[in-house]
Structures are given as structure tokens and as C-alpha cells.
């Protein structure tokens, strides 16, 4: 797989994670304000971005491993 394609896939997963983190804060969140991650939108978005990036990286590693075994 080309390096640019790998980078774009990671960026797309991170963007979806950021969107997911923001939507989680918006609709679930923490009404009392005592939850350290869910009380502020940018913490929740940042965690969502990190999780999206890590999931994308994990899926890419599985895809690349499968691609190498097929060769």
C-alpha cells in the first residue's frame, strides 16, 4: 500500500473519531460537570480523535499483514 494512502486512511479514521467524540459530548455528555473527559467538548473530541486514529492504525496493520501473506 502506498504511504500516502495509509496516511489518508489514518486521517479519515481520526476525523470520524473526532466527530464521534464531539457527538458523544453533545448528546450523552456529563450534565453535572464532574466527569473529567465528558464535561468539556474538546477533551471528548480529543479522546475520540485518539481512539479513531488507533482503530484506523489497528485495521491497517491487519490489512497490511493480510496483504503480505497473500503475496
WOGIJO-V734053 format. One record per backbone hydrogen bond with DSSP energy under -1.0 kcal/mol. NH is the residue of the N-H (numbers start at 1). CO is the residue of the C=O. Records with the same first field share a line. If there is no record, write none. Layout:
NH->CO  CO
//
This chain:
6->2
7->3
8->4
9->5
10->6
11->7
12->8
13->9
14->10
15->11
16->12
17->13
18->14
19->15
20->16
21->17
22->18
23->19
24->20
25->21
26->22
27->23
28->24
29->24
39->35
44->40
45->41
46->42
47->43
48->44
49->45
50->46
51->47
52->48
53->49
54->50
55->51
56->52
57->53
58->54
59->55
60->56
61->57
62->58
63->59
64->60
65->61
66->62
67->63
68->64
69->65
70->66
//
